Amino acid sequence: MGRADRPVGGVIDGIAMNEQSKDEGIVLTEAQKRARRSRSIAIALSLAALVILFYVITLVKGPIVLVRPI
């Protein structure tokens, strides 16, 4: 019950840091790997477009952005 059931700090007894765990965890299929890559590329392109948009807006507004009352 509670924290007593789990190892403290995620440390598992008997496995050193340089040893590989025999449990491979979740193994993705090729279709899942392609879908993950596609999502990552879409996120990267969206982020790049947002950065370019902010840059263009800053250029269009010009230095008048810096002239304002305090």
DRENPA-3360 file (N, C-alpha, C; in nm, 2 decimals, always signed):
BEGIN
1 = MGRADRPV = +0.08/-0.12/+0.00/+0.00/+0.00/+0.00/+0.09/+0.12/+0.00 ~ +0.06/+0.22/-0.08/+0.13/+0.34/-0.09/+0.27/+0.33/-0.14 ~ +0.36/+0.41/-0.08/+0.50/+0.41/-0.12/+0.58/+0.29/-0.08 ~ +0.54/+0.22/+0.01/+0.61/+0.10/+0.06/+0.62/-0.01/-0.04 ~ +0.52/-0.01/-0.14/+0.52/-0.12/-0.24/+0.62/-0.10/-0.35 ~ +0.66/+0.03/-0.37/+0.75/+0.06/-0.48/+0.90/+0.08/-0.42 ~ +0.99/+0.05/-0.51/+1.13/+0.08/-0.47/+1.15/+0.23/-0.45 ~ +1.24/+0.27/-0.36/+1.26/+0.41/-0.33/+1.34/+0.47/-0.44;
9 = GGVIDGIA = +1.29/+0.58/-0.50/+1.36/+0.65/-0.60/+1.37/+0.57/-0.73 ~ +1.29/+0.47/-0.75/+1.29/+0.40/-0.87/+1.41/+0.30/-0.88 ~ +1.48/+0.28/-0.77/+1.60/+0.19/-0.77/+1.55/+0.05/-0.75 ~ +1.59/-0.04/-0.84/+1.56/-0.18/-0.83/+1.68/-0.26/-0.77 ~ +1.65/-0.34/-0.67/+1.76/-0.41/-0.61/+1.82/-0.52/-0.70 ~ +1.95/-0.53/-0.71/+2.01/-0.63/-0.79/+2.05/-0.59/-0.92 ~ +2.02/-0.47/-0.97/+2.06/-0.43/-1.10/+2.15/-0.30/-1.08 ~ +2.27/-0.32/-1.13/+2.37/-0.21/-1.12/+2.34/-0.12/-1.24;
17 = MNEQSKDE = +2.40/+0.00/-1.23/+2.37/+0.10/-1.33/+2.43/+0.06/-1.46 ~ +2.54/-0.01/-1.46/+2.60/-0.05/-1.59/+2.54/-0.18/-1.65 ~ +2.45/-0.24/-1.58/+2.40/-0.37/-1.63/+2.27/-0.33/-1.70 ~ +2.24/-0.41/-1.81/+2.12/-0.39/-1.88/+2.01/-0.47/-1.82 ~ +1.89/-0.42/-1.81/+1.77/-0.49/-1.76/+1.72/-0.58/-1.86 ~ +1.68/-0.70/-1.82/+1.63/-0.80/-1.92/+1.49/-0.76/-1.97 ~ +1.42/-0.68/-1.90/+1.29/-0.63/-1.94/+1.31/-0.52/-2.04 ~ +1.26/-0.54/-2.17/+1.28/-0.44/-2.27/+1.17/-0.33/-2.27;
25 = GIVLTEAQ = +1.07/-0.35/-2.19/+0.96/-0.25/-2.18/+0.87/-0.26/-2.30 ~ +0.82/-0.15/-2.34/+0.73/-0.14/-2.46/+0.81/-0.14/-2.59 ~ +0.79/-0.23/-2.68/+0.85/-0.23/-2.81/+0.75/-0.18/-2.91 ~ +0.79/-0.08/-2.98/+0.70/-0.02/-3.08/+0.71/-0.10/-3.22 ~ +0.60/-0.11/-3.29/+0.60/-0.17/-3.42/+0.65/-0.06/-3.52 ~ +0.69/-0.11/-3.64/+0.74/-0.01/-3.74/+0.63/+0.10/-3.77 ~ +0.51/+0.06/-3.77/+0.40/+0.16/-3.80/+0.39/+0.26/-3.69 ~ +0.41/+0.22/-3.57/+0.41/+0.31/-3.45/+0.53/+0.41/-3.46;
33 = KRARRSRS = +0.65/+0.35/-3.50/+0.77/+0.43/-3.51/+0.75/+0.54/-3.62 ~ +0.69/+0.50/-3.73/+0.67/+0.59/-3.84/+0.57/+0.70/-3.80 ~ +0.46/+0.66/-3.72/+0.36/+0.76/-3.68/+0.43/+0.86/-3.58 ~ +0.52/+0.81/-3.49/+0.58/+0.89/-3.39/+0.67/+0.99/-3.47 ~ +0.75/+0.94/-3.57/+0.83/+1.03/-3.64/+0.75/+1.14/-3.72 ~ +0.64/+1.10/-3.77/+0.56/+1.20/-3.85/+0.51/+1.30/-3.75 ~ +0.46/+1.26/-3.63/+0.42/+1.36/-3.53/+0.53/+1.45/-3.49 ~ +0.65/+1.40/-3.47/+0.76/+1.48/-3.43/+0.79/+1.58/-3.54;
41 = IAIALSLA = +0.79/+1.54/-3.66/+0.82/+1.63/-3.77/+0.71/+1.74/-3.78 ~ +0.59/+1.70/-3.76/+0.48/+1.80/-3.77/+0.49/+1.90/-3.66 ~ +0.53/+1.86/-3.54/+0.55/+1.95/-3.42/+0.66/+2.05/-3.45 ~ +0.77/+1.99/-3.51/+0.89/+2.07/-3.54/+0.86/+2.18/-3.64 ~ +0.78/+2.14/-3.75/+0.75/+2.24/-3.85/+0.65/+2.34/-3.80 ~ +0.56/+2.30/-3.71/+0.47/+2.40/-3.65/+0.55/+2.50/-3.57 ~ +0.64/+2.45/-3.49/+0.72/+2.54/-3.40/+0.80/+2.63/-3.49 ~ +0.86/+2.58/-3.60/+0.94/+2.67/-3.69/+0.86/+2.77/-3.75;
49 = ALVILFYV = +0.74/+2.74/-3.79/+0.64/+2.83/-3.85/+0.61/+2.94/-3.75 ~ +0.59/+2.91/-3.63/+0.55/+3.00/-3.52/+0.67/+3.10/-3.50 ~ +0.79/+3.05/-3.49/+0.91/+3.13/-3.48/+0.92/+3.23/-3.59 ~ +0.91/+3.18/-3.71/+0.91/+3.27/-3.83/+0.81/+3.37/-3.83 ~ +0.68/+3.34/-3.79/+0.57/+3.43/-3.78/+0.61/+3.54/-3.68 ~ +0.66/+3.51/-3.56/+0.69/+3.61/-3.46/+0.80/+3.70/-3.51 ~ +0.90/+3.64/-3.58/+1.01/+3.72/-3.64/+0.96/+3.82/-3.74 ~ +0.87/+3.77/-3.83/+0.82/+3.86/-3.94/+0.73/+3.97/-3.87;
57 = ITLVKGPI = +0.65/+3.94/-3.77/+0.57/+4.04/-3.71/+0.66/+4.14/-3.64 ~ +0.77/+4.10/-3.58/+0.86/+4.19/-3.52/+0.92/+4.28/-3.62 ~ +0.96/+4.23/-3.74/+1.02/+4.31/-3.84/+0.92/+4.41/-3.90 ~ +0.79/+4.37/-3.91/+0.69/+4.46/-3.97/+0.66/+4.57/-3.87 ~ +0.65/+4.54/-3.74/+0.63/+4.65/-3.64/+0.74/+4.75/-3.63 ~ +0.86/+4.70/-3.65/+0.98/+4.79/-3.65/+1.02/+4.83/-3.52 ~ +1.11/+4.93/-3.51/+1.16/+4.98/-3.38/+1.06/+5.05/-3.30 ~ +0.94/+5.08/-3.35/+0.84/+5.16/-3.28/+0.80/+5.07/-3.15;
65 = VLVRPI = +0.82/+4.94/-3.16/+0.79/+4.86/-3.05/+0.87/+4.90/-2.92 ~ +0.99/+4.95/-2.94/+1.07/+4.98/-2.83/+1.04/+5.12/-2.77 ~ +0.97/+5.21/-2.85/+0.94/+5.34/-2.81/+0.80/+5.34/-2.74 ~ +0.80/+5.34/-2.61/+0.67/+5.34/-2.53/+0.70/+5.40/-2.40 ~ +0.59/+5.46/-2.34/+0.61/+5.52/-2.21/+0.63/+5.41/-2.10 ~ +0.70/+5.45/-2.00/+0.73/+5.35/-1.89/+0.63/+5.37/-1.78;
% end
